[in-house]
Amino acid sequence: MAFEIVDVMNNPAGRERMLAMGVRNIPLLVRGAEYVFCQVLEDVAKFVGVRGFHEEKLAPDALMRKWQTVLAAGQRYIRQFPLDRLDERLIDTRDQSIRHMGYHVFRIGEAFLETVLNGVEDWVAVSMASPPAALRTGEDVAHYGESVKQRLDGWWRAQTDKSCAVPVKTFTGVQPLSDFLERQTWHSAQHVRQLAAVLERFGIAPDGPLSVDDLAGLPLPSGLWE
């Protein structure tokens, strides 16, 4: 199947095309005037006409364990960055600082809770908020991350339906809570992988690298910066 990849962060024409469609969030797949958000693979398969697609998914309790593992790794990694490098870009082609990415890893969890508890549909806007000035050091960001981990744990303990079958509405439409939980778990995991890669680029060995088992079953992109 022929397709074109458009990096809207670095392609002004592609970004204008997306905005002209009334779309503000990515990733998405476009065909003519139609589009689908690429949040759930079943939705993408249906959009391109693939029949009978079924994705094996981890149970919500396994997802929660993995998310906590991922967030703990994010805490370790952000602590390792020298203070004078926290405001450097992650990579040259992404206008995002290391500090912001570290904050974003945990802000994803906060955005998840805003959606499931308060009905906020545009979780992306919540997750992309800039870190407050008070979060100056890596330790500050990690401390914030601990508060998010505890809130997520409290939310999970309070759930009476551990199957997470209840529907939840986001800007992409209505989906089972279990799908949204999976999306945010691997979302944090992908960014923690990126933080580890930046540490390695700086010649710093990540403190406690995530293992294959830690990430097993998560539908992570094959590329590190996708």
Secondary structure, DSSP 8 states (H G I E B T S, - for coil): -------TTT-HHHHHHHHHTT--SS-EEEETTEEEETTSHHHHHHHHT--S-------HHHHHHHHHHHHHHHHHHHHHS-GGGTTSBSSTTS--BHHHHHHHHHHHHHHHHHHHHH--S-HHHHHT----TT--SHHHHHHHHHHHHHHHHHHHHH-S-TT--SEEEETTEEEEHHHHHHHHHHHHHHHHHHHHHHHHHTT---SS---HHHHTT----SSTT-
